[in-house]
Amino acid sequence: MKTPSMITAIVALSVLPGCASITGQKTQAISVQTHTRGTQVVDAKCVLINDKGTWFLSTPGSIMVQKSYGDMSVKCEKTDMSPGMAYYQSKSNGGVWGNLLLGGVVGYAIDAGSGSGFDYPTLMTVEMGIIQAAPPKREEPKPASSQVMGGH
């Protein structure tokens, strides 16, 4: 016969794969390409920035970045060409939803802070000569605050 603590342990171990901060990666490989009017631009120098760091590469190229809840900006420059800039949103992956369900707002906050619950597109394309406007800021879920109710 199974004891209650053994059943609890089995259930707890079976739900851990849903937790992005435990099973997910904090880094991600990203490839960057540059184009102008449909033609690939080679050897543009690009800077990728999010709230976790700054990375540099030449196009076409790939690099490992630290994932984040925040968006990634990519600015590319090449001599005798107008620079290009694009923004890419991080999107929640499956692990963050499991953690939100199991860990609530605290679990979500852990995944958002580490970046493991979010992914960027694996291919980012920057059109030279176009400076894309930054997307509006997303609002993070806020935990319910406890208020003290008082009378007059």
DSSP file (Angstrom, degrees, kcal/mol; ACC not computed):
  #  RESIDUE AA STRUCTURE BP1 BP2  ACC     N-H-->O    O-->H-N    N-H-->O    O-->H-N    TCO  KAPPA ALPHA  PHI   PSI    X-CA   Y-CA   Z-CA
    1    1 A M              0   0    0      0, 0.0     2,-0.3     0, 0.0     0, 0.0   0.000 360.0 360.0 360.0 138.9    0.0    0.0    0.0
    2    2 A K        -     0   0    0      1,-0.0     0, 0.0     2,-0.0     0, 0.0  -0.624 360.0-132.2 -85.1 138.3    1.3    3.5   -0.9
    3    3 A T     >  -     0   0    0     -2,-0.3     4,-2.1     1,-0.1     3,-0.3  -0.520  22.3-112.9 -84.3 157.0    1.7    6.0    1.9
    4    4 A P  H  > S+     0   0    0      0, 0.0     4,-2.4     0, 0.0     5,-0.1   0.864 117.7  52.9 -57.7 -37.0    0.3    9.6    1.5
    5    5 A S  H  > S+     0   0    0      2,-0.2     4,-2.0     1,-0.2     5,-0.1   0.855 107.9  50.6 -69.3 -32.5    3.9   11.0    1.5
    6    6 A M  H  > S+     0   0    0     -3,-0.3     4,-2.2     2,-0.2    -1,-0.2   0.907 110.9  48.4 -69.1 -41.6    4.9    8.6   -1.3
    7    7 A I  H  X S+     0   0    0     -4,-2.1     4,-2.5     2,-0.2    -2,-0.2   0.917 110.9  51.2 -63.6 -43.3    1.9    9.6   -3.4
    8    8 A T  H  X S+     0   0    0     -4,-2.4     4,-2.6     1,-0.2    -2,-0.2   0.908 109.8  50.0 -60.1 -42.4    2.7   13.3   -2.8
    9    9 A A  H  X S+     0   0    0     -4,-2.0     4,-2.3     2,-0.2    -1,-0.2   0.896 110.5  49.4 -63.8 -41.0    6.3   12.8   -3.9
   10   10 A I  H  X S+     0   0    0     -4,-2.2     4,-1.7     2,-0.2    -2,-0.2   0.922 112.9  46.7 -64.7 -44.4    5.2   11.0   -7.1
   11   11 A V  H  X S+     0   0    0     -4,-2.5     4,-1.2     2,-0.2    -2,-0.2   0.922 112.1  51.0 -63.4 -44.2    2.8   13.8   -8.0
   12   12 A A  H  X S+     0   0    0     -4,-2.6     4,-0.8     1,-0.2     3,-0.5   0.911 111.4  47.2 -61.3 -43.5    5.4   16.5   -7.2
   13   13 A L  H  < S+     0   0    0     -4,-2.3     3,-0.3     1,-0.2    -1,-0.2   0.817 107.8  57.0 -68.1 -30.3    8.0   14.8   -9.5
   14   14 A S  H  < S+     0   0    0     -4,-1.7    -1,-0.2     1,-0.2    -2,-0.2   0.753 108.1  46.5 -74.4 -22.5    5.5   14.4  -12.3
   15   15 A V  H >< S+     0   0    0     -4,-1.2     3,-1.7    -3,-0.5     4,-0.2   0.607  87.6  87.2 -94.7 -11.7    4.7   18.1  -12.5
   16   16 A L  G >< S+     0   0    0     -4,-0.8     3,-2.2    -3,-0.3     7,-0.3   0.824  74.8  69.0 -58.3 -34.0    8.3   19.3  -12.4
   17   17 A P  G 3  S+     0   0    0      0, 0.0    -1,-0.3     0, 0.0    -2,-0.1   0.742  92.6  61.8 -59.4 -18.7    8.8   19.1  -16.2
   18   18 A G  G <  S+     0   0    0     -3,-1.7     2,-0.8    80,-0.1    81,-0.8   0.580  81.1  95.1 -80.0  -8.9    6.3   22.0  -16.5
   19   19 A C    X>  -     0   0    0     -3,-2.2     4,-2.6    -4,-0.2     3,-0.9  -0.740  57.8-165.5 -90.0 109.7    8.6   24.4  -14.6
   20   20 A A  H 3> S+     0   0    0     75,-0.8     4,-2.5    -2,-0.8    -1,-0.2   0.835  85.7  59.9 -65.2 -33.2   10.7   26.4  -17.0
   21   21 A S  H 34 S+     0   0    0      1,-0.2    -1,-0.3     2,-0.2    -2,-0.1   0.764 114.9  36.2 -68.9 -21.8   13.1   27.6  -14.4
   22   22 A I  H <4 S+     0   0    0     -3,-0.9    -2,-0.2    -6,-0.2    -1,-0.2   0.861 133.5  22.7 -92.7 -45.2   14.0   24.0  -13.6
   23   23 A T  H  < S+     0   0    0     -4,-2.6    -3,-0.2    -7,-0.3    -2,-0.2   0.653 106.3  86.9 -99.7 -17.5   13.9   22.4  -17.0
   24   24 A G  S  < S-     0   0    0     -4,-2.5     2,-0.3    -5,-0.4    92,-0.1  -0.351  74.8-113.4 -87.2 164.6   14.3   25.3  -19.4
   25   25 A Q        -     0   0    0     91,-0.3    -1,-0.1     2,-0.1    -2,-0.1  -0.674   7.1-151.8 -91.2 147.5   17.5   26.9  -20.7
   26   26 A K  S    S+     0   0    0     -2,-0.3    41,-2.8    91,-0.1     2,-0.3   0.516  82.2  56.3 -93.5  -8.4   18.5   30.5  -19.8
   27   27 A T  E     -A   66   0A   0     39,-0.3     2,-0.3    89,-0.1    39,-0.2  -0.837  64.2-168.9-121.7 161.4   20.3   30.9  -23.1
   28   28 A Q  E     -A   65   0A   0     37,-2.3    37,-2.7    -2,-0.3     2,-0.4  -0.994  24.1-120.4-150.1 140.5   19.2   30.6  -26.7
   29   29 A A  E     -A   64   0A   0     -2,-0.3     2,-0.4    35,-0.2    35,-0.2  -0.684  33.2-173.0 -80.9 133.0   20.9   30.5  -30.1
   30   30 A I  E     -A   63   0A   0     33,-2.8    33,-2.3    -2,-0.4     2,-0.4  -0.989  12.5-152.9-129.3 136.8   19.8   33.2  -32.4
   31   31 A S  E     -Ab  62 123A   0     91,-2.9    93,-3.1    -2,-0.4     2,-0.4  -0.896  11.1-160.0-107.2 140.7   20.7   33.8  -36.1
   32   32 A V  E     +Ab  61 124A   0     29,-3.0    29,-1.9    -2,-0.4     2,-0.3  -0.977   9.8 179.9-124.2 133.4   20.7   37.2  -37.6
   33   33 A Q  E     - b   0 125A   0     91,-2.4    93,-2.7    -2,-0.4     2,-0.4  -0.933  12.7-150.6-124.6 151.6   20.5   38.1  -41.3
   34   34 A T  E     +Cb  41 126A   0      7,-0.6     7,-3.0    -2,-0.3     2,-0.3  -0.955  16.7 177.5-122.7 145.9   20.5   41.5  -43.0
   35   35 A H  E     -Cb  40 127A   0     91,-2.2    93,-3.3    -2,-0.4     2,-0.3  -0.944  18.8-161.3-139.1 158.7   18.8   42.5  -46.2
   36   36 A T  E >  S-C   39   0A   0      3,-2.3     3,-2.0    -2,-0.3    93,-0.1  -0.925  82.5 -20.8-141.8 121.3   18.2   45.5  -48.4
   37   37 A R  T 3  S-     0   0    0     -2,-0.3     3,-0.1     1,-0.3    90,-0.0   0.861 129.2 -48.0  47.2  44.9   15.4   45.4  -51.0
   38   38 A G  T 3  S+     0   0    0      1,-0.2     2,-0.4     0, 0.0    -1,-0.3   0.371 115.4 111.9  85.9  -4.8   15.3   41.6  -51.0
   39   39 A T  E <  S-C   36   0A   0     -3,-2.0    -3,-2.3     1,-0.0    -1,-0.2  -0.869  71.2-115.5-106.0 134.9   19.1   41.1  -51.3
   40   40 A Q  E     -C   35   0A   0     -2,-0.4     2,-0.5    -5,-0.2    -5,-0.3  -0.435  22.8-144.8 -68.5 137.0   21.1   39.6  -48.5
   41   41 A V  E     -C   34   0A   0     -7,-3.0    -7,-0.6    -2,-0.1     3,-0.4  -0.908  14.5-152.6-102.9 126.8   23.7   42.0  -47.0
   42   42 A V        +     0   0    0     -2,-0.5    -9,-0.0     1,-0.2    -7,-0.0  -0.792  67.8  14.4-102.7 143.3   26.9   40.3  -45.9
   43   43 A D  S    S+     0   0    0     16,-3.6     2,-0.3    -2,-0.4    -1,-0.2   0.760  73.7 157.0  69.4  30.8   29.3   41.5  -43.1
   44   44 A A        -     0   0    0     -3,-0.4    15,-2.0    15,-0.2     2,-0.6  -0.668  43.3-125.3 -77.2 142.8   26.9   44.0  -41.4
   45   45 A K  E     -DE  58  77B   0     32,-2.9    32,-2.4    -2,-0.3     2,-0.3  -0.818  33.4-168.5 -94.0 122.9   28.0   44.6  -37.8
   46   46 A C  E     -DE  57  76B   0     11,-3.3    11,-1.9    -2,-0.6     2,-0.5  -0.861  18.1-158.5-119.6 148.1   25.1   44.0  -35.5
   47   47 A V  E     -DE  56  75B   0     28,-2.5    28,-2.4    -2,-0.3     2,-0.5  -0.993   9.2-162.4-121.9 124.8   24.4   44.7  -31.8
   48   48 A L  E     -DE  55  74B   0      7,-2.8     7,-2.5    -2,-0.5     2,-0.4  -0.926  14.1-177.7-108.1 130.7   21.8   42.7  -30.0
   49   49 A I  E     +DE  54  73B   0     24,-2.5    24,-2.8    -2,-0.5     2,-0.3  -0.992  14.8 151.2-135.5 131.8   20.5   44.1  -26.7
   50   50 A N  E >   -D   53   0B   0      3,-2.1     3,-1.2    -2,-0.4    22,-0.1  -0.813  63.4 -84.5-136.7-175.2   18.0   43.0  -24.0
   51   51 A D  T 3  S+     0   0    0     20,-0.3     3,-0.1    -2,-0.3    21,-0.1   0.501 125.2  55.8 -73.5  -0.4   17.8   43.7  -20.3
   52   52 A K  T 3  S-     0   0    0      1,-0.3     2,-0.3    14,-0.2    -1,-0.2   0.552 118.8 -54.1-104.2 -12.3   20.2   40.8  -19.7
   53   53 A G  E <   -D   50   0B   0     -3,-1.2    -3,-2.1    13,-0.1     2,-0.4  -0.990  47.7 -86.7 165.4-174.4   23.1   41.9  -21.9
   54   54 A T  E     -D   49   0B   0     -2,-0.3     2,-0.3    -5,-0.2    -5,-0.2  -0.994  32.3-173.5-132.2 135.5   24.7   43.0  -25.1
   55   55 A W  E     -D   48   0B   0     -7,-2.5    -7,-2.8    -2,-0.4     2,-0.4  -0.943   8.1-152.3-131.7 151.6   26.0   40.8  -27.9
   56   56 A F  E     +D   47   0B   0     -2,-0.3     2,-0.3    -9,-0.2    -9,-0.2  -0.955  22.1 152.1-126.8 142.0   27.9   41.5  -31.2
   57   57 A L  E     -D   46   0B   0    -11,-1.9   -11,-3.3    -2,-0.4     2,-0.4  -0.982  36.2-122.2-158.1 164.6   28.0   39.6  -34.5
   58   58 A S  E     -D   45   0B   0     -2,-0.3   -13,-0.2   -13,-0.2   -26,-0.1  -0.883  53.8 -72.0-108.4 145.2   28.6   40.0  -38.2
   59   59 A T  S    S+     0   0    0    -15,-2.0   -16,-3.6    -2,-0.4   -15,-0.2  -0.580 113.9  31.2 -92.9 152.5   25.9   38.9  -40.6
   60   60 A P  S    S+     0   0    0      0, 0.0     2,-0.3     0, 0.0   -27,-0.2   0.640 100.9 122.2 -71.6 143.6   24.9   36.3  -41.5
   61   61 A G  E     -A   32   0A   0    -29,-1.9   -29,-3.0    -2,-0.1     2,-0.3  -0.985  48.1-134.4-161.0 167.9   25.8   34.9  -38.1
   62   62 A S  E     +A   31   0A   0     -2,-0.3     2,-0.3   -31,-0.3   -31,-0.2  -0.933  21.3 174.1-130.1 153.0   24.6   33.1  -35.0
   63   63 A I  E     -A   30   0A   0    -33,-2.3   -33,-2.8    -2,-0.3     2,-0.5  -0.989  32.7-114.1-155.0 153.5   25.2   33.8  -31.3
   64   64 A M  E     -A   29   0A   0     -2,-0.3     2,-0.3   -35,-0.2   -35,-0.2  -0.828  38.4-177.3 -91.5 127.7   24.0   32.5  -27.9
   65   65 A V  E     -A   28   0A   0    -37,-2.7   -37,-2.3    -2,-0.5     2,-0.5  -0.849  32.0-107.7-120.2 158.8   22.1   35.1  -25.9
   66   66 A Q  E     -A   27   0A   0     -2,-0.3   -39,-0.3   -39,-0.2   -14,-0.2  -0.771  41.1-124.8 -85.3 128.1   20.6   35.1  -22.5
   67   67 A K        +     0   0    0    -41,-2.8     2,-0.3    -2,-0.5    49,-0.2  -0.267  34.5 176.4 -71.4 158.8   16.9   34.9  -22.7
   68   68 A S        -     0   0    0     47,-0.3    45,-0.1     2,-0.2    44,-0.1  -0.983  46.4-119.5-156.2 159.8   14.6   37.4  -21.0
   69   69 A Y  S    S+     0   0    0     43,-0.8    21,-0.4    -2,-0.3    -1,-0.1   0.796  95.5  85.2 -67.6 -30.5   11.0   38.5  -20.6
   70   70 A G  S    S-     0   0    0     42,-0.2    -2,-0.2     1,-0.1   -18,-0.1  -0.280  89.8 -97.6 -76.1 158.4   12.1   41.8  -22.2
   71   71 A D        -     0   0    0     18,-0.1     2,-0.5    64,-0.1   -20,-0.3  -0.232  30.5-125.4 -70.7 161.8   12.3   42.4  -25.9
   72   72 A M  E     - F   0  88B   0     16,-3.0    16,-2.8   -22,-0.1     2,-0.4  -0.941  17.0-156.7-110.8 127.4   15.5   42.2  -28.0
   73   73 A S  E     -EF  49  87B   0    -24,-2.8   -24,-2.5    -2,-0.5     2,-0.5  -0.856   6.2-165.3-100.9 142.6   16.6   45.1  -30.1
   74   74 A V  E     -EF  48  86B   0     12,-2.9    12,-2.3    -2,-0.4     2,-0.5  -0.976   6.3-177.7-130.1 116.7   18.9   44.4  -33.1
   75   75 A K  E     -EF  47  85B   0    -28,-2.4   -28,-2.5    -2,-0.5     2,-0.4  -0.967   5.5-172.1-117.6 128.2   20.8   47.3  -34.7
   76   76 A C  E     -EF  46  84B   0      8,-2.9     8,-2.3    -2,-0.5     2,-0.3  -0.944   3.2-177.2-123.5 141.2   23.0   46.6  -37.8
   77   77 A E  E     +E   45   0B   0    -32,-2.4   -32,-2.9    -2,-0.4     2,-0.3  -0.974   6.0 176.7-135.9 149.0   25.4   48.9  -39.6
   78   78 A K    >   -     0   0    0      3,-0.5     3,-1.8    -2,-0.3   -34,-0.1  -0.979  42.1 -92.5-150.2 141.3   27.6   48.7  -42.7
   79   79 A T  T 3  S+     0   0    0     -2,-0.3     3,-0.1     1,-0.3    -2,-0.0  -0.215 110.7  12.7 -53.6 138.8   29.8   51.2  -44.3
   80   80 A D  T 3  S+     0   0    0      1,-0.2     2,-0.3     0, 0.0    -1,-0.3   0.646 112.4  95.1  66.3  18.4   28.0   53.1  -47.1
   81   81 A M  S <  S-     0   0    0     -3,-1.8    -3,-0.5     3,-0.0    -1,-0.2  -0.978  80.3-110.4-133.6 149.9   24.6   51.8  -46.0
   82   82 A S        -     0   0    0     -2,-0.3    47,-0.6     1,-0.1    48,-0.2  -0.576  46.3-106.8 -72.6 140.9   21.9   53.3  -43.8
   83   83 A P        -     0   0    0      0, 0.0    46,-0.7     0, 0.0     2,-0.4  -0.203  29.0-145.1 -66.7 160.8   21.6   51.3  -40.6
   84   84 A G  E     -F   76   0B   0     -8,-2.3    -8,-2.9    44,-0.2     2,-0.4  -0.956  13.7-173.0-125.4 148.0   18.7   49.0  -39.8
   85   85 A M  E     +Fg  75 131B   0     45,-2.8    47,-2.5    42,-0.4     2,-0.3  -0.997   5.6 173.1-144.4 137.5   17.0   48.3  -36.5
   86   86 A A  E     -F   74   0B   0    -12,-2.3   -12,-2.9    -2,-0.4     2,-0.4  -0.968  19.0-142.9-140.4 155.4   14.4   45.8  -35.5
   87   87 A Y  E     -F   73   0B   0     -2,-0.3     2,-0.4   -14,-0.2   -14,-0.2  -0.951  11.3-164.2-119.9 140.4   12.8   44.7  -32.2
   88   88 A Y  E     -F   72   0B   0    -16,-2.8   -16,-3.0    -2,-0.4     2,-0.2  -0.990  14.3-136.1-127.7 128.3   11.8   41.2  -31.4
   89   89 A Q        -     0   0    0     -2,-0.4     2,-0.4   -18,-0.2   -18,-0.1  -0.536  17.1-125.0 -79.7 144.1    9.4   40.2  -28.6
   90   90 A S        -     0   0    0    -21,-0.4     2,-0.4    -2,-0.2    30,-0.2  -0.721  28.1-152.4 -81.9 140.7   10.1   37.3  -26.3
   91   91 A K  E     -H  119   0C   0     28,-3.2    28,-2.8    -2,-0.4     2,-0.1  -0.917  19.6-106.9-117.0 142.0    7.2   34.9  -26.2
   92   92 A S  E     -H  118   0C   0     -2,-0.4    26,-0.3    26,-0.2     2,-0.2  -0.398  33.7-147.4 -66.8 140.7    6.3   32.6  -23.4
   93   93 A N    >>  -     0   0    0     24,-2.8     3,-0.9    -2,-0.1     4,-0.8  -0.502  33.1 -90.2-100.5 176.4    7.1   29.0  -23.9
   94   94 A G  H 3> S+     0   0    0      1,-0.2     4,-1.5     2,-0.2     3,-0.4   0.802 119.3  62.5 -58.0 -33.8    5.2   26.0  -22.6
   95   95 A G  H 3> S+     0   0    0      1,-0.2     4,-2.1     2,-0.2   -75,-0.8   0.840  96.0  58.0 -64.4 -34.4    7.2   25.8  -19.3
   96   96 A V  H <> S+     0   0    0     -3,-0.9     4,-2.2    21,-0.3    -1,-0.2   0.854 104.5  51.7 -67.2 -32.6    6.1   29.2  -18.1
   97   97 A W  H  X S+     0   0    0     -4,-0.8     4,-2.2    -3,-0.4    -1,-0.2   0.888 108.9  50.1 -72.1 -37.5    2.4   28.2  -18.2
   98   98 A G  H  X S+     0   0    0     -4,-1.5     4,-2.5   -80,-0.4     5,-0.3   0.905 112.7  47.4 -63.5 -40.2    3.0   25.1  -16.2
   99   99 A N  H  X S+     0   0    0     -4,-2.1     4,-3.4   -81,-0.8     5,-0.4   0.868 109.6  53.0 -69.9 -35.4    4.9   27.1  -13.7
  100  100 A L  H  X S+     0   0    0     -4,-2.2     4,-1.1     7,-0.2    -2,-0.2   0.910 113.3  44.2 -64.0 -41.6    2.2   29.7  -13.6
  101  101 A L  H  < S+     0   0    0     -4,-2.2    -2,-0.2     2,-0.2    -1,-0.2   0.909 125.8  31.5 -69.1 -41.3   -0.4   27.0  -12.9
  102  102 A L  H  < S+     0   0    0     -4,-2.5    -2,-0.2    -5,-0.2    -3,-0.2   0.858 132.8  28.4 -86.7 -37.1    1.7   25.2  -10.3
  103  103 A G  H >X S-     0   0    0     -4,-3.4     4,-1.5    -5,-0.3     3,-0.6   0.455  92.6-151.0-106.6  -1.8    3.6   28.0   -8.7
  104  104 A G  H 3X  -     0   0    0     -4,-1.1     4,-2.2    -5,-0.4    -1,-0.3  -0.253  62.6 -24.8  66.1-154.8    1.2   30.9   -9.3
  105  105 A V  H 3> S+     0   0    0      1,-0.2     4,-2.7     2,-0.2    -1,-0.2   0.837 140.2  57.2 -63.2 -33.7    2.5   34.4   -9.6
  106  106 A V  H <> S+     0   0    0     -3,-0.6     4,-2.0     2,-0.2    -1,-0.2   0.936 108.0  46.8 -63.7 -45.5    5.7   33.5   -7.7
  107  107 A G  H  X S+     0   0    0     -4,-1.5     4,-2.0    -8,-0.3    -7,-0.2   0.903 113.4  49.0 -61.6 -42.0    6.5   30.7  -10.2
  108  108 A Y  H  X S+     0   0    0     -4,-2.2     4,-2.8    -9,-0.3     5,-0.2   0.915 109.2  52.7 -63.2 -43.3    5.8   33.1  -13.1
  109  109 A A  H  X S+     0   0    0     -4,-2.7     4,-2.5     1,-0.2    -1,-0.2   0.872 107.1  52.4 -62.4 -37.5    8.0   35.7  -11.6
  110  110 A I  H  X S+     0   0    0     -4,-2.0     4,-2.1     2,-0.2     6,-0.3   0.935 112.6  44.4 -63.6 -46.0   10.9   33.3  -11.2
  111  111 A D  H  X S+     0   0    0     -4,-2.0     4,-1.8     1,-0.2     6,-1.1   0.886 114.2  49.9 -66.4 -38.5   10.6   32.3  -14.9
  112  112 A A  H  < S+     0   0    0     -4,-2.8   -43,-0.8     1,-0.2    -2,-0.2   0.906 112.0  48.6 -66.1 -40.8   10.3   35.9  -16.0
  113  113 A G  H  < S+     0   0    0     -4,-2.5    -2,-0.2    -5,-0.2    -1,-0.2   0.875 118.1  38.3 -67.5 -38.3   13.3   36.9  -13.9
  114  114 A S  H  < S-     0   0    0     -4,-2.1    -1,-0.2    -5,-0.2    -2,-0.2   0.714  99.8-133.6 -85.1 -20.9   15.6   34.2  -15.2
  115  115 A G  S >< S+     0   0    0     -4,-1.8     3,-1.8    -5,-0.2   -47,-0.3   0.312  72.7 119.0  85.6  -9.2   14.3   34.3  -18.8
  116  116 A S  T 3   +     0   0    0      1,-0.3   -91,-0.3    -6,-0.3   -21,-0.2   0.719  68.4  57.8 -66.5 -20.1   13.9   30.6  -19.0
  117  117 A G  T 3  S+     0   0    0     -6,-1.1   -24,-2.8    -9,-0.1   -21,-0.3   0.360 102.9  64.9 -89.4   7.0   10.2   30.8  -19.6
  118  118 A F  E <   -H   92   0C   0     -3,-1.8     2,-0.3   -26,-0.3   -26,-0.2  -0.939  59.5-164.4-133.8 151.5   10.5   32.9  -22.7
  119  119 A D  E     -H   91   0C   0    -28,-2.8   -28,-3.2    -2,-0.3     3,-0.1  -0.958  10.5-144.2-132.9 150.9   12.0   32.5  -26.2
  120  120 A Y        -     0   0    0     -2,-0.3   -30,-0.1   -30,-0.2     4,-0.0  -0.674  45.9 -81.6 -99.5 163.2   13.0   34.8  -29.0
  121  121 A P        -     0   0    0      0, 0.0    -1,-0.1     0, 0.0   -90,-0.1  -0.415  36.8-133.8 -59.0 144.6   12.5   33.9  -32.7
  122  122 A T  S    S+     0   0    0      1,-0.2   -91,-2.9   -92,-0.1     2,-0.5   0.733  92.9  47.0 -76.6 -20.6   15.5   31.8  -33.8
  123  123 A L  E     -b   31   0A   0    -93,-0.2     2,-0.5   -61,-0.0   -91,-0.2  -0.985  68.7-172.4-123.2 123.5   16.0   33.8  -36.9
  124  124 A M  E     -b   32   0A   0    -93,-3.1   -91,-2.4    -2,-0.5     2,-0.5  -0.966   5.4-163.5-116.3 127.8   16.0   37.6  -36.8
  125  125 A T  E     -b   33   0A   0     -2,-0.5     2,-0.5   -93,-0.2   -91,-0.2  -0.940   0.2-163.3-115.1 129.7   16.1   39.6  -40.0
  126  126 A V  E     -b   34   0A   0    -93,-2.7   -91,-2.2    -2,-0.5     2,-0.7  -0.952  11.7-144.8-114.5 126.8   17.0   43.3  -40.2
  127  127 A E  E >   -b   35   0A   0     -2,-0.5     3,-1.6   -93,-0.2   -42,-0.4  -0.814  24.7-127.4 -89.9 116.0   16.2   45.4  -43.2
  128  128 A M  T 3  S+     0   0    0    -93,-3.3   -44,-0.2    -2,-0.7   -91,-0.2  -0.364  92.8  28.0 -64.2 140.3   19.0   47.9  -43.8
  129  129 A G  T 3  S+     0   0    0    -46,-0.7     2,-0.5   -47,-0.6    -1,-0.2   0.388 100.5 100.9  89.6  -3.4   17.7   51.5  -44.0
  130  130 A I    <   -     0   0    0     -3,-1.6   -45,-2.8   -48,-0.2     2,-0.8  -0.966  52.3-164.9-120.3 124.9   14.7   50.8  -41.9
  131  131 A I  B     -g   85   0B   0     -2,-0.5     2,-0.2   -47,-0.2   -45,-0.2  -0.901  18.8-149.5-106.8 103.4   14.5   51.8  -38.2
  132  132 A Q        -     0   0    0    -47,-2.5     2,-0.1    -2,-0.8    -2,-0.0  -0.494  19.5-113.4 -73.8 138.1   11.6   50.0  -36.7
  133  133 A A        -     0   0    0     -2,-0.2   -46,-0.2     1,-0.1    -1,-0.1  -0.427  36.3-101.5 -69.5 146.1    9.8   51.7  -33.8
  134  134 A A        -     0   0    0     -2,-0.1    -1,-0.1     1,-0.1     3,-0.1  -0.442  39.9-114.0 -66.7 139.3   10.1   50.0  -30.5
  135  135 A P        -     0   0    0      0, 0.0    -1,-0.1     0, 0.0     3,-0.1  -0.325  40.9 -87.7 -69.2 157.6    6.9   48.1  -29.5
  136  136 A P        -     0   0    0      0, 0.0     2,-0.1     0, 0.0     0, 0.0  -0.323  53.0 -94.7 -63.5 150.6    4.9   49.3  -26.5
  137  137 A K        -     0   0    0     -3,-0.1     2,-0.3     1,-0.1   -67,-0.0  -0.390  35.9-130.9 -67.0 140.5    5.9   48.0  -23.2
  138  138 A R        -     0   0    0     -2,-0.1     2,-0.5    -3,-0.1    -1,-0.1  -0.668  18.2-125.1 -88.1 148.1    4.1   44.9  -21.9
  139  139 A E        -     0   0    0     -2,-0.3     3,-0.0     3,-0.0    -1,-0.0  -0.807  19.4-135.6 -94.9 135.2    2.8   44.9  -18.4
  140  140 A E        -     0   0    0     -2,-0.5     2,-0.1     1,-0.1   -31,-0.0  -0.582  32.3 -96.0 -83.3 149.1    3.9   42.1  -16.0
  141  141 A P        -     0   0    0      0, 0.0    -1,-0.1     0, 0.0     0, 0.0  -0.418  40.4-144.4 -62.9 138.6    1.3   40.4  -13.9
  142  142 A K        -     0   0    0     -2,-0.1     3,-0.1    -3,-0.0   -37,-0.0  -0.896  14.1-117.1-109.3 134.7    1.2   42.0  -10.4
  143  143 A P        -     0   0    0      0, 0.0     2,-0.1     0, 0.0    -1,-0.0  -0.357  41.2 -95.2 -66.0 148.3    0.5   39.9   -7.3
  144  144 A A        -     0   0    0      1,-0.1     2,-0.3    -2,-0.0     0, 0.0  -0.416  42.5-134.2 -63.0 132.3   -2.6   40.8   -5.4
  145  145 A S        -     0   0    0     -2,-0.1     2,-0.5    -3,-0.1    -1,-0.1  -0.655  10.8-124.8 -91.3 147.9   -1.7   43.2   -2.6
  146  146 A S        -     0   0    0     -2,-0.3     2,-0.4     2,-0.0    -1,-0.0  -0.789  28.1-165.1 -92.0 130.5   -3.0   42.7    0.8
  147  147 A Q        -     0   0    0     -2,-0.5     2,-0.6     2,-0.0     0, 0.0  -0.909  18.4-129.7-116.6 142.7   -4.8   45.7    2.2
  148  148 A V        -     0   0    0     -2,-0.4     2,-0.5     2,-0.0    -2,-0.0  -0.809  22.7-147.2 -91.3 122.0   -5.8   46.5    5.7
  149  149 A M        +     0   0    0     -2,-0.6     2,-0.3     0, 0.0    -2,-0.0  -0.755  25.1 172.9 -89.7 130.8   -9.4   47.4    5.9
  150  150 A G        -     0   0    0     -2,-0.5     2,-0.2     2,-0.0    -2,-0.0  -0.942  22.9-131.4-136.9 159.7  -10.2   49.9    8.6
  151  151 A G              0   0    0     -2,-0.3     0, 0.0     1,-0.1     0, 0.0  -0.521 360.0 360.0-103.5 174.1  -13.2   51.9    9.8
  152  152 A H              0   0    0     -2,-0.2    -1,-0.1     0, 0.0    -2,-0.0   0.440 360.0 360.0 -84.5 360.0  -13.5   55.5   10.6
